[in-house]
Amino acid sequence: MGMDPDVGCLTVFQSRRSCYGRTAERWPSTKHRFRALFPPFAPGVKCFAPSDGPGIFDGPLQVAPRRFLARGRIPRERMLGRLIPRDERFFELFDQLAAHLATAANMLDKLFGDVKHVNDHVRAIKDVEHKADLLTATINQRIDKSFITPIDREDIHMLASRLDDVIDLLDGTSRRFEMLHISEVLPRAKQLTNVLCRAANEIQAAVSEMRKPPAVNQHVALIKHLEEEGDAIYHEAVGALFAGSPNPLEVLKWKEMYDTLERAIDSCMGVAQVLQSISLKNA
């Protein structure tokens, strides 16, 4: 075994040993030299015989230096990514979906402060929810059509689904408000919509910076704090409903509203956890 000055690689002479094909390619300078892309050479290592030669080979083998071997084999996704560009439009679609979420949350907050125009607010939120459904369908279709995606396909589907779920809950909250014929908003309900609005804005900011793990972690921490704030308000609100001798119909109405708002806030935390996982995996 010695250093070949022509190619700068170790040349291993192996007499009367059989080497069977595996993961090397023919070295162009000499008929019986090969460049092996597996861990350091040892007698009996399997490698390809020349395409024009016999299946069993006796002779010198070309082995790449350790600095190349230590790197290992290039993943197929990275190798293909150099030849075929990744579909980066997914990030733009996520930004649009997160913007729909923030818009719907702000509309819901306005609805709870403007009871006289409930129907208008409900229709506006429904329009946003419909746009979000179409956008989610576009993202799922694009997953099937894209050869190379910027992040894992299951992560794309998961994030799009979680964002759409929160928007669906916001739409459901507004429709319940209309169906239950609520004429006066309780203070704690307005506090919950305010928390939900701030959480949605944090999600929008986190989505726009999802390729920056430190920034995403900051937004996730804020969303977690908002979730805890929402839980505290929810517990106080439900407890106040049953205090004294309340009107049973009012209890039923507001218990339903509080539960829906609390689920929406919890769903925001679910989106934040998916974002954090994606950003860390692709850092």
GIBEL-V926351 format. One record per residue. RES is the residue in three letters. PSI is psi in whole degrees, 0 to 359 (none if undefined). Layout:
RES/PSI, RES/PSI
This chain:
MET/134, GLY/173, MET/127, ASP/115, PRO/336, ASP/322, VAL/352, GLY/26, CYS/161, LEU/134, THR/126, VAL/124, PHE/126, GLN/109, SER/131, ARG/40, ARG/145, SER/132, CYS/123, TYR/153, GLY/137, ARG/280, THR/40, ALA/166, GLU/157, ARG/132, TRP/128, PRO/336, SER/330, THR/143, LYS/322, HIS/38, ARG/146, PHE/151, ARG/112, ALA/135, LEU/40, PHE/173, PRO/164, PRO/142, PHE/141, ALA/154, PRO/134, GLY/1, VAL/141, LYS/137, CYS/167, PHE/140, ALA/159, PRO/148, SER/333, ASP/12, GLY/184, PRO/167, GLY/337, ILE/134, PHE/132, ASP/123, GLY/187, PRO/141, LEU/141, GLN/126, VAL/133, ALA/151, PRO/161, ARG/328, ARG/332, PHE/323, LEU/325, ALA/335, ARG/336, GLY/186, ARG/140, ILE/128, PRO/146, ARG/322, GLU/320, ARG/321, MET/317, LEU/328, GLY/335, ARG/336, LEU/322, ILE/123, PRO/145, ARG/152, ASP/93, GLU/355, ARG/344, PHE/323, PHE/322, GLU/319, LEU/322, PHE/320, ASP/318, GLN/319, LEU/320, ALA/326, ALA/321, HIS/321, LEU/312, ALA/321, THR/314, ALA/320, ALA/318, ASN/321, MET/320, LEU/321, ASP/321, LYS/323, LEU/316, PHE/350, GLY/1, ASP/75, VAL/334, LYS/336, HIS/44, VAL/314, ASN/319, ASP/316, HIS/321, VAL/317, ARG/320, ALA/318, ILE/323, LYS/322, ASP/318, VAL/319, GLU/322, HIS/318, LYS/321, ALA/321, ASP/317, LEU/320, LEU/321, THR/319, ALA/322, THR/318, ILE/315, ASN/322, GLN/324, ARG/330, ILE/317, ASP/328, LYS/338, SER/133, PHE/315, ILE/121, THR/151, PRO/332, ILE/174, ASP/143, ARG/319, GLU/329, ASP/322, ILE/313, HIS/318, MET/313, LEU/316, ALA/318, SER/319, ARG/319, LEU/316, ASP/325, ASP/319, VAL/318, ILE/321, ASP/320, LEU/323, LEU/318, ASP/318, GLY/325, THR/316, SER/322, ARG/324, ARG/320, PHE/318, GLU/316, MET/325, LEU/359, HIS/50, ILE/127, SER/345, GLU/131, VAL/132, LEU/148, PRO/320, ARG/333, ALA/319, LYS/325, GLN/320, LEU/319, THR/328, ASN/318, VAL/317, LEU/321, CYS/316, ARG/322, ALA/320, ALA/321, ASN/323, GLU/322, ILE/317, GLN/318, ALA/321, ALA/321, VAL/320, SER/339, GLU/28, MET/344, ARG/7, LYS/91, PRO/316, PRO/318, ALA/318, VAL/319, ASN/323, GLN/316, HIS/321, VAL/320, ALA/320, LEU/320, ILE/322, LYS/318, HIS/319, LEU/323, GLU/318, GLU/322, GLU/318, GLY/320, ASP/318, ALA/316, ILE/320, TYR/314, HIS/318, GLU/320, ALA/315, VAL/321, GLY/320, ALA/331, LEU/322, PHE/6, ALA/140, GLY/222, SER/77, PRO/163, ASN/122, PRO/322, LEU/320, GLU/324, VAL/314, LEU/316, LYS/308, TRP/333, LYS/319, GLU/317, MET/316, TYR/319, ASP/318, THR/318, LEU/320, GLU/322, ARG/322, ALA/319, ILE/319, ASP/324, SER/328, CYS/321, MET/326, GLY/320, VAL/317, ALA/320, GLN/322, VAL/317, LEU/317, GLN/319, SER/317, ILE/315, SER/323, LEU/321, LYS/330, ASN/19, ALA/none
